């Protein structure tokens, strides 16, 4: 099993009945009974464990769901609900994983696995945002849910992982802005390109996308004939990322036109220059 995703508490509760159930002949696609009323809660839970460990995560989610249906408000139902959320996630059924995790948070907000439920809820969004070309609504949802883990459960074992994923998701949003900006730049729609690169510099300045965004601003502003803005963008780039290829390219562009990388004029980049280079925040 993927130990990085299952909670410590859930791991500790793996039932001793697993081996017995395996010997009982629970194998193949037909292992899910039509009805579970004849089984006790602990027997159903053990069947779910067998599936999550050795079989079908979707079947595991079914078993854990049956406990919630047949033995509501029991301790087994509480255990099963978090395992159902995990099983759905492992089966890549993100909407149902999210729904189960949210039910856990609604019913058991003060329990030990609440932090894990919130983390699973965040992962149900985060694990769908790999493709930069997709709609970014999932990324925003992931950021909000990861922030909840970080702020509400800062001492949990999931806080650090959430911080790392938050940073990656944040960078993902900046990368999307860069993708659109480069699209406009390639088609010589410089004003639209500037608007995208500006978003990165102003709102995503802690991401890895910022050096390129500044260089692209130099390119765009030079194309528009706005030399003050181009020089100032290059000055910020040189002050913060002097060893990057982006600065070398910007420097070459400016010197090729007899210009310098220096703060010039009074524009939005001049304000950023005063803040991040000179430390003049007021």
C-alpha positions as CSV (number, residue, x, y, z in Angstrom):
1,X,0.0,0.0,0.0
2,X,1.1,3.6,-0.5
3,X,2.2,4.4,3.0
4,X,2.7,8.1,2.1
5,X,-1.1,8.6,1.8
6,X,-2.7,6.5,4.5
7,X,-2.8,8.1,7.9
8,X,-0.7,6.7,10.8
9,X,-3.9,6.0,12.7
10,X,-5.4,4.1,9.8
11,X,-2.3,2.0,9.4
12,X,-2.4,1.0,13.0
13,X,-5.9,-0.2,12.7
14,X,-5.3,-2.8,9.9
15,X,-7.3,-5.8,11.2
16,X,-6.0,-9.2,12.3
17,X,-8.9,-10.7,10.4
18,X,-7.3,-10.0,7.0
19,X,-5.6,-13.4,6.8
20,X,-8.7,-15.3,7.8
21,X,-10.8,-13.5,5.2
22,X,-8.2,-14.3,2.5
23,X,-8.4,-18.0,3.5
24,X,-12.2,-17.8,3.3
25,X,-11.9,-17.4,-0.5
26,X,-12.5,-13.7,-1.0
27,X,-11.0,-13.5,-4.5
28,X,-12.0,-12.4,-7.9
29,X,-14.4,-9.7,-9.2
30,X,-17.4,-11.4,-7.6
31,X,-16.1,-11.0,-4.0
32,X,-18.5,-8.2,-3.2
33,X,-21.7,-9.7,-1.8
34,X,-25.1,-8.3,-2.8
35,X,-25.9,-7.6,0.8
36,X,-23.8,-7.2,3.9
37,X,-26.6,-7.4,6.6
38,X,-25.3,-10.8,7.7
39,X,-21.9,-9.4,8.7
40,X,-20.8,-7.6,11.8
41,X,-19.2,-4.2,11.5
42,X,-15.7,-5.5,12.3
43,X,-16.1,-8.3,9.7
44,X,-17.1,-5.8,7.0
45,X,-14.2,-3.5,8.0
46,X,-11.8,-6.4,7.7
47,X,-13.1,-7.2,4.2
48,X,-12.5,-3.6,3.3
49,X,-9.0,-3.9,4.5
50,X,-8.4,-6.9,2.4
51,X,-9.5,-5.0,-0.7
52,X,-7.5,-1.9,0.0
53,X,-4.4,-4.0,0.6
54,X,-4.6,-6.6,-2.0
55,X,-7.5,-6.0,-4.3
56,X,-9.8,-3.3,-5.7
57,X,-9.9,0.1,-4.0
58,X,-13.4,0.6,-5.4
59,X,-14.6,-2.5,-3.7
60,X,-12.9,-1.4,-0.5
61,X,-14.8,1.9,-0.6
62,X,-18.1,-0.1,-1.0
63,X,-17.3,-2.2,2.1
64,X,-16.4,0.9,4.2
65,X,-19.6,2.6,2.9
66,X,-21.7,-0.4,4.1
67,X,-20.4,0.1,7.6
68,X,-21.6,3.7,7.5
69,X,-25.0,2.5,6.2
70,X,-25.5,-0.5,8.5
71,X,-23.9,0.8,11.7
72,X,-24.2,4.6,11.7
73,X,-22.8,6.6,14.6
74,X,-20.7,3.6,15.7
75,X,-17.0,3.7,16.3
76,X,-16.6,1.4,13.3
77,X,-18.5,3.9,11.2
78,X,-16.1,6.6,12.1
79,X,-13.1,4.4,11.3
80,X,-14.7,3.3,8.0
81,X,-15.5,6.8,6.8
82,X,-11.9,8.0,6.7
83,X,-10.9,4.7,5.1
84,X,-13.7,5.1,2.5
85,X,-12.3,8.6,1.7
86,X,-8.8,7.0,1.3
87,X,-10.1,4.1,-0.8
88,X,-11.9,6.4,-3.2
89,X,-8.8,8.5,-3.6
90,X,-6.7,5.5,-4.3
91,X,-9.3,4.5,-6.9
92,X,-9.0,8.0,-8.4
93,X,-12.6,8.7,-7.7
94,X,-11.9,12.2,-6.5
95,X,-15.4,13.6,-6.1
96,X,-16.5,10.7,-3.9
97,X,-13.2,10.8,-1.9
98,X,-13.8,14.5,-1.3
99,X,-17.4,13.9,-0.3
100,X,-16.4,11.2,2.2
101,X,-13.6,13.3,3.7
102,X,-16.0,16.3,4.1
103,X,-18.6,14.0,5.9
104,X,-15.8,13.0,8.3
105,X,-15.0,16.6,8.9
106,X,-18.7,17.4,9.5
107,X,-19.3,14.5,11.8
108,X,-16.0,14.2,13.6
109,X,-14.2,17.6,13.5
110,X,-12.3,17.0,16.8
111,X,-11.0,13.5,16.1
112,X,-7.4,12.6,15.4
113,X,-8.1,11.8,11.8
114,X,-9.7,15.2,11.0
115,X,-6.3,16.5,9.8
116,X,-6.0,13.5,7.5
117,X,-9.5,14.0,6.2
118,X,-8.7,17.7,5.4
119,X,-5.5,16.6,3.7
120,X,-7.4,14.0,1.6
121,X,-9.9,16.7,0.6
122,X,-7.1,18.9,-0.5
123,X,-5.5,16.0,-2.5
124,X,-8.8,15.4,-4.3
125,X,-8.1,18.8,-6.0
126,X,-4.3,18.8,-6.0
127,X,-3.9,15.4,-7.8
128,X,-5.9,16.7,-10.8
129,X,-3.9,19.8,-11.6
130,X,-0.9,18.3,-13.3
131,X,-1.9,19.5,-16.8
132,X,-1.1,23.2,-17.0
133,X,-3.5,23.6,-19.9
134,X,-6.6,22.7,-17.8
135,X,-9.0,25.1,-16.1
136,X,-7.3,26.5,-13.0
137,X,-10.4,26.3,-10.8
138,X,-9.0,23.1,-9.3
139,X,-5.8,24.8,-8.5
140,X,-7.5,27.5,-6.5
141,X,-9.6,24.9,-4.7
142,X,-6.4,22.9,-3.9
143,X,-4.7,26.0,-2.5
144,X,-7.6,26.9,-0.3
145,X,-7.8,23.3,1.1
146,X,-4.1,23.0,1.6
147,X,-4.1,26.3,3.4
148,X,-6.7,24.9,5.8
149,X,-4.5,22.0,6.6
150,X,-1.6,24.3,7.3
151,X,-3.5,26.8,9.4
152,X,-5.9,24.6,11.3
153,X,-3.6,21.6,11.8
154,X,-0.1,23.1,11.9
155,X,1.2,20.4,14.3
156,X,-0.1,17.5,12.2
157,X,2.0,15.2,10.1
158,X,0.3,16.5,7.0
159,X,1.2,20.2,7.5
160,X,4.7,20.0,6.0
161,X,3.5,18.0,3.0
162,X,0.7,20.6,2.5
163,X,3.2,23.5,2.6
164,X,5.2,21.8,-0.2
165,X,2.2,21.1,-2.3
166,X,0.9,24.6,-1.7
167,X,4.1,26.1,-3.1
168,X,3.9,23.8,-6.1
169,X,0.2,24.7,-6.8
170,X,1.0,28.4,-6.4
171,X,3.8,28.0,-8.9
172,X,1.4,26.2,-11.2
173,X,-0.9,29.2,-11.3
174,X,2.0,31.4,-12.2
175,X,3.1,29.0,-14.9
176,X,-0.4,29.2,-16.4
177,X,-0.1,33.0,-16.6
178,X,3.3,32.7,-18.2
179,X,1.9,30.3,-20.8
180,X,-0.8,32.7,-21.8
181,X,1.6,35.6,-21.8
182,X,4.0,33.8,-24.1
183,X,1.1,33.0,-26.4
184,X,0.3,36.7,-26.7
185,X,4.0,37.7,-27.0
186,X,4.6,35.2,-29.9
187,X,1.6,36.8,-31.7
188,X,3.0,40.3,-31.0
189,X,0.0,41.2,-28.9
190,X,2.3,43.0,-26.5
191,X,-0.2,44.8,-24.4
192,X,-2.0,41.6,-23.5
193,X,1.3,39.8,-22.9
194,X,2.4,42.6,-20.5
195,X,-0.8,42.2,-18.5
196,X,-0.1,38.5,-17.9
197,X,3.6,38.9,-17.0
198,X,2.6,41.8,-14.7
199,X,0.3,39.4,-12.8
200,X,3.3,37.1,-12.2
201,X,5.5,39.8,-11.0
202,X,2.9,41.4,-8.7
203,X,1.0,38.4,-7.4
204,X,3.4,35.4,-7.8
205,X,6.8,37.0,-7.1
206,X,7.9,34.2,-4.8
207,X,7.6,31.6,-7.6
208,X,10.2,30.3,-10.0
209,X,8.4,32.0,-12.8
210,X,9.3,35.5,-11.8
211,X,12.8,35.8,-13.5
212,X,11.3,34.9,-16.9
213,X,8.3,37.2,-16.3
214,X,10.7,40.1,-15.8
215,X,12.6,39.3,-18.9
216,X,9.4,38.9,-21.0
217,X,8.4,42.4,-19.7
218,X,11.7,43.7,-21.0
219,X,11.0,42.2,-24.4
220,X,7.4,43.4,-24.5
221,X,8.1,46.9,-23.4
222,X,10.9,47.3,-25.8
223,X,8.6,46.2,-28.6
224,X,6.1,48.8,-27.4
225,X,8.8,51.5,-27.3
226,X,8.4,51.9,-23.5
227,X,12.0,52.1,-22.6
228,X,11.6,53.3,-19.0
229,X,9.5,50.2,-18.1
230,X,11.9,47.9,-20.0
231,X,15.0,49.3,-18.2
232,X,13.3,49.1,-14.8
233,X,12.2,45.5,-15.3
234,X,15.7,44.6,-16.2
235,X,17.0,46.5,-13.1
236,X,14.7,44.4,-10.8
237,X,15.8,41.3,-12.7
238,X,19.5,42.1,-12.3
239,X,19.2,43.0,-8.6
240,X,17.3,39.8,-7.7
241,X,18.4,37.2,-10.3
242,X,21.8,38.5,-11.6
243,X,23.2,35.1,-12.5
244,X,20.3,33.9,-14.6
245,X,20.2,33.5,-18.3
246,X,17.1,35.7,-18.3
247,X,19.1,38.6,-17.0
248,X,21.8,38.0,-19.5
249,X,19.3,38.0,-22.3
250,X,17.6,41.2,-21.0
251,X,21.0,42.9,-20.6
252,X,21.9,42.0,-24.2
253,X,18.6,43.4,-25.5
254,X,19.1,46.7,-23.6
255,X,22.7,47.3,-24.5
256,X,21.9,46.4,-28.1
257,X,19.7,49.5,-28.1
258,X,22.1,51.7,-26.1
259,X,20.1,51.3,-22.9
260,X,21.0,50.3,-19.3
261,X,19.3,48.1,-16.7
262,X,18.3,50.8,-14.3
263,X,15.2,52.3,-12.6
264,X,13.8,54.9,-14.9
265,X,10.6,57.0,-15.0
266,X,7.6,56.7,-12.7
267,X,5.6,53.5,-13.4
268,X,4.3,50.4,-11.6
269,X,7.7,48.7,-12.0
270,X,9.4,51.7,-10.4
271,X,7.3,51.2,-7.3
272,X,8.3,47.5,-7.2
273,X,12.0,48.5,-7.6
274,X,11.8,50.8,-4.7
275,X,10.2,48.1,-2.5
276,X,12.2,45.0,-3.4
277,X,15.6,46.6,-4.2
278,X,15.8,49.7,-2.0
279,X,13.5,48.4,0.7
280,X,11.3,51.6,0.6
281,X,7.9,50.2,1.4
282,X,6.2,53.4,2.5
